[in-house]
């Protein structure tokens, strides 16, 4: 089974990027149906089809 040695670093980088993004972007909420655009698998990656946000 494959295990990526860089996975812990990638998770840490994503956490830092998300915290930085939330600090810079004004508050928002999800618009419309909350189940729309739920995460789905694309190959071996988790993806979001749509994310409707409103400020």
C-alpha positions in Angstrom: 0.0 0.0 0.0 1.3 3.4 -0.9 1.9 6.0 1.8 3.0 9.5 0.8 5.9 10.8 2.9 4.9 14.4 2.2 1.2 14.0 3.3 1.8 15.5 6.8 3.5 18.5 5.3 0.7 18.9 2.7 -2.0 18.8 5.5 -0.1 21.4 7.6 0.3 23.7 4.5 -3.4 23.4 3.7 -4.3 24.2 7.4 -2.1 27.3 7.3 -3.5 28.4 3.9 -7.1 28.0 5.1 -6.4 30.0 8.3 -4.8 32.8 6.3 -7.7 32.8 3.8 -10.3 33.0 6.5 -8.4 35.9 8.1 -8.5 37.9 4.8 -12.0 37.0 3.4 -15.0 38.7 4.9 -17.6 36.5 6.6 -19.8 34.4 4.4 -22.4 31.7 4.5 -23.6 28.9 2.1 -26.4 30.0 -0.2 -29.1 27.6 -1.4 -29.4 23.9 -0.8 -26.8 22.8 1.8 -26.4 19.4 0.2 -25.7 20.8 -3.2 -22.1 20.3 -4.3 -21.2 17.8 -1.6 -17.7 16.4 -1.8 -17.2 13.6 -4.3 -14.3 11.4 -5.4 -12.5 12.4 -8.6 -10.0 9.6 -9.2 -8.1 9.4 -5.9 -8.8 13.0 -4.8 -11.8 14.4 -2.9 -13.4 17.3 -4.8 -16.3 19.7 -4.4 -18.6 20.1 -7.4 -20.0 23.5 -6.4 -19.8 25.9 -3.5 -22.4 28.6 -3.5 -21.4 31.3 -1.0 -22.9 34.6 -0.1 -21.5 37.5 2.0 
